[in-house]
């Protein structure tokens, strides 16, 4: 059993499920699906029923970045909406049972398109259908009446973009492994260019193809959106911009492998953004600002992955190298803001 697998005790989990009224047929088998860069994800089964359990990393945590309560609140609220999410089962809010806060949801059948090799299994038509489904699902999420589904207190959407700039500046202070003056420069320029007005919605905060599960027989049908740990109420264009910036080839350095989402088989960032605008009937506002903010966020995330690896939380998948991408993201953000102003800018 690996150190990360031992982060979830099967016997303790069985008792937790039983105490929450979940029928468990026998001993549980626990397998680590992913871990080391984000919340740890485990596949669990009693031989009959399957569940997915998520908990924070074992070390190297950064403030607000591994909030299990967010995952539980938003997936619970979205159960009866058009946004596909796993059925919620149980929540250890304070970690008093499991040893760390964790969520349990039903296992969702389907396929995750994570690597370039995974993507190779799709035809060109399949990729096109998958893109349409991704954009449509993100548009559906942003269209959810968050007050009607009980998420009115889930966040503070007013002033969200300005707070995001400050948040990722603070995060940089927590996770930086060296000095990088361009981060302060990007933060300063973003702070001066925050849009005066924005829409309000639930935002996923980490939306791309591998944070969805697609039907095994239809890449144009998403069966679940997963990894909600960074969700909140805010500006939907921050979600769109992040989805687009994730397309940058340097993101492979962050992940430690050739990702499906960075493949040139998917549309470029401009095409993705336009598809979203068309699907929602909305404009993209000061798009350069949003792309600059997304690059800041990804640069800090990349640094944080290496920070956690140095603290002992790496799963041995090259996490210590992720920070090599930080400078490229920050530079890209500065280039974005240096472009001539576009319609919607201040």
C-alpha positions, -999 to +999 in steps of 0.1 A: +000+000+000+015+034-010+017+063+014-011+081-005-033+050-005-029+047+033-044+082+036-078+065+035-083+036+059-108+011+045-121-001+079-127+035+091-144+044+059-167+014+061-178+025+096-183+060+083-205+048+054-225+026+077-231+053+102-244+075+074-270+049+065-251+035+035-255-003+030-220-018+027-220-055+016-185-064+029-149-053+032-139-023+011-113-022-015-096+012-018-076+023-049-059+057-055-071+072-087-051+104-086-031+124-060-001+145-053-011+177-072-046+183-059-071+166-036-066+128-034-092+108-052-100+071-044-121+045-060-139+024-034-160-008-037-175-035-016-177-058-046-212-047-055-214-009-052-187+016-062-180+051-047-155+078-051-139+094-021-119+127-021-098+142+006-071+169+008-034+161+002-014+148+031+010+177+032+019+210+016-016+224+018-022+261+008-051+282+022-085+278+005-071+255-022-084+222-009-119+230+004-139+198+006-169+218+019-171+236-014-172+203-033-200+190-011-221+222-012-220+227-049-225+191-060-253+187-036-270+219-049-266+209-085-282+174-082-315+184-099-301+208-125-290+203-161-254+202-149-243+166-146-227+157-113-222+126-093-249+117-067-237+128-033-235+101-005-218+113+027-195+142+040-170+142+068-170+179+073-143+183+100-124+151+094-133+137+128-140+103+114-117+099+083-089+119+097-094+147+071-124+163+056-137+141+028-166+137+004-182+104-008-202+103-040-215+075-062-191+062-089-201+075-124-194+053-153-177+067-183-144+078-197-119+105-187-100+120-216-069+129-197-038+122-219-029+126-256-032+088-258-067+089-244-077+115-270-063+094-298-092+070-293-116+097-305-123+104-341-122+140-354-160+140-353-158+127-317-135+155-307-158+181-323-188+166-304-168+166-272-160+203-276-196+212-281-206+192-250-179+209-229-189+244-240-226+236-236-221+222-201-201+252-190-228+275-204-254+254-185-235+258-153-233+296-156-270+297-164-280+280-131-300+302-108-277+298-078-301+314-054-329+290-064-307+259-058-296+271-023-262+286-032-270+322-024-245+322+004-219+301-015-197+331-022-196+368-028-199+374-066-197+412-064-161+423-067-150+387-075-124+395-102-107+421-079-106+396-051-092+369-074-062+391-082-056+396-045-061+359-037-036+347-062-011+373-051-015+360-016-012+324-027+020+333-045+034+344-011+025+310+004+039+288-024+067+306-042+099+286-043+120+316-056+116+352-063+099+361-096+094+399-099+071+396-130+045+381-107+042+414-088+042+433-121+013+412-135-006+416-102-002+453-104-014+456-140-044+434-134-053+454-103-055+485-124-076+469-151-104+451-131-137+453-151-162+477-135-191+453-142-195+416-146-221+388-146-226+365-116-228+327-116-215+295-101-180+291-114-162+258-114-127+273-111-109+244-129-128+235-160-113+215-188-119+181-205-102+159-179-123+173-151-153+158-168-165+122-174-179+114-208-202+086-218-181+056-230-201+054-262-206+091-269-180+118-264-207+143-270-224+134-237-209+144-204-220+122-175-204+142-147-184+173-141-159+166-113-132+183-091-152+212-076-127+221-049-122+256-064-158+264-071-176+295-058-199+323-069-182+348-092-176+360-127-183+333-153-157+347-177-130+337-153-141+301-160-140+306-197-106+322-197-091+295-176-105+268-199-088+286-227-054+292-211-053+255-201-049+249-238-013+263-237+013+236-245+033+245-214+005+231-193+020+197-201+049+207-178+025+213-150+008+180-154+040+160-161+026+143-193+012+151-227-023+162-219-054+158-241-065+193-236-033+209-249-036+189-282-040+208-314-069+185-322-090+208-299-099+243-311-076+271-301-083+295-273-100+322-295-123+296-311-133+282-277-141+316-263-162+325-294-181+292-291-190+301-255-200+336-265-223+321-292-237+295-269-246+320-242-254+350-264-230+371-243-199+391-250-164+385-235-159+419-220-123+429-214-111+395-226-074+404-223-079+410-186-095+377-180-068+359-200-042+377-179-059+367-147-061+331-158-024+331-166-016+344-131-037+317-116-021+289-135+014+303-128+007+303-091-009+268-093+021+255-111+044+269-084+021+254-057+024+219-071+062+221-068+058+237-033+038+207-022+062+182-038+091+198-019+070+194+012+066+157+006+032+155-010+045+145-045+032+112-060+064+108-079+050+121-112+073+150-119+054+174-096+087+189-086+091+203-121+058+220-124+072+254-114+092+254-146+060+266-163+053+295-139+075+320-157+059+312-190+024+317-177+033+350-160+050+362-192+019+352-212-003+372-188+018+403-192+018+400-230-020+396-230-024+429-210+000+447-233-022+441-263-042+470-277-074+476-258-105+459-271-142+466-270-154+464-234-121+476-219-121+505-196 
